Amino acid sequence: MTFIRILALSLVAMALTGCAKLENLQPANFSAYTVDASTLSNPAFIKGTYTEEKGGLLSGTLVRETFVLGLDGHTGFLAKHLNTSMPLSPGLHSLTIAYWIGEKRGSVPVRLDAKPGASYVIKEEDGEKTIKTVLSGFTPNYLYIADEKTGEIVTPKMADLLSAVPDRYQPPADAAVPIRGTAVRPDILDVDAVYVRAVDGRFVREQKSDALGGDDYYDYEAQVMLTPGLHALSIGLGAGPFPGLYPILFEAKPGAAYVVKFERGLKRNGTNKWFVYTVWIEDEKTGAVVMPKVDVQSERLRTL
């Protein structure tokens, strides 16, 4: 996203924040993941990590955390320490796993086939600093999931920078089911979108060039081809190189054609204002809503 876009979006956000009174906003319906392990048969568990690194007199303490940011259509993990074990039903799951290292944050999509009785932990590795990453100001961090008991790595190490991810999603050659995103361009400088960012833990390759800003970014409305059946999808929320990631399990039906749609605006949650993406999926051929509307956090704003 270019500097002009960032500045424009920031000005809009400040204007909306000042104009909207908290009590006049619709309540957001955030869906936090809450599962009682006693209701599951031989559940698996997953947790993050929390460490504090003591620095020098000037640098202070550096906090490093990994955690589950989203899981199977649920979001909103806002505990003080986000490394509490969470129960999982055995089988396929779509996750967004994330890290905080001081003020630096990042997240990646993951497809996890949870084994009965397994215990998983989310791991992070710092990417190597090179001349290129130092000059660009962006150094990738890598996230993955390991078996806590054996140490076996059960998901590929995934960089939070797309430019550091060579292994992209490979669409099927035939018998494919299309799904596309939606983009809204209110003016020549601005674009907002929801779209399929990743399939089964692999980032989608489709991109195009922005002639105005020189950025490379997705053709948000391009079709992504899926094989019929159940997939772990990651829905990208917002344009630019660092969108939000909303993980869902989605079953592609033979002969269907899908479109991800959205609304975006201010809503309230408790005493806070949030920019919220309301996301749903339709079958373009029939108009049927195949994934109902759900609110997903985008950005919390200062309440005036």
ABEGO torsion letter per residue (X at the ends): XBAAAAAAAAAAAAAAAAABBAAABBBBBBBBBBBBAAABBGBBBBBBBBBBBBBBAAAEBBBBBBBBABBGGBBGBABABAABBBBBBBEBBBBBBBBBBEABBBBBBBBBBBBBGBBBBBBBBBBBBBAAAAAAGBBBBBBBBBBAAAGBBABBBBBABAAABABBBBBBABGBBBBBBBBBBABAABBBBBBBABBGGBBBABBBBBAAAGBBBBBAABBBBBBBEBBBBBBBBEBEABBBBBBBBBBBBBGBBBBBBBBBBBBBBEABBBBBBBBBBBBAAAGBBABBBBBBBABBBBBX
